[in-house]
Amino acid sequence: MNIKLLDVVALTGDLPEYNLRRGQIGTVVEILANGKAFEVEFSDLDGCTYESVGLSSDQIALEGSDRPVKIEEHSPEFSPGQIVTLKSDPSMKGAVVEVLPGQPENRVKVFVGGTIESYYTSQLEIEA
């Protein structure tokens, strides 16, 4: 696999320590260890980076490559009106405004902190 700078890649497995799930899409922003490792940036719909992680070549697959990544549903279904929290900061709480279908996973628009923000479903939890 010949991964280059700015290639779009998908995770081949979950990275729970970063709240990233198999199939999530990221962009290669740096090539490390002579092409054996890569810094991959994961961004929201507004282009704001929410995670940047160093990954080995076996942890990613080129998007559209012959190495398919099976997308598995790990998150609960969200619906407008539900109260959710951010997994990375459970003190951040908001109301679901809209759910946008997408691949590799759905996006959820949440009214939080006085504005509407967009998150991947894997970044949110339904408030208990």
C-alpha positions, 0 to 999 in steps of 0.5 A: 500500500503506497500511502501519500501525504493528503491521502484519505484513509479509513481506520481498520480497527477501533481506537477507543482511547481516542473515541475513533471507530473502525471505518472513520475517515481521516487525512494523512498529514505527515509521513513518519518512520520512512513511510511505515507510520502516518499522522492522520487527522480526523476533522468535523464537517467544519474542517476543525480537527478533533483528533490527530493520531500517529498510526501504522500502515496496518491500522489504516486503509486507503479510501477506495482501495481493494482493502475494504473496511467493513463499517460496523455500527457502534453507536446508538440511534440519535433523534432530535430532542434527545440530550447528549454529552460529548464522550471526550468531555461529559460536562458538555451537554446539548440537544440533538437538532438534526441527524445527517446520514453519512458514511462511514457514520452519521453526523449529529447536529447538536445545540451546545454552548449557545451554537449548533455544532456537528459531531460524528455519532461515535463522539456522543453518548445519550445522557443517562 
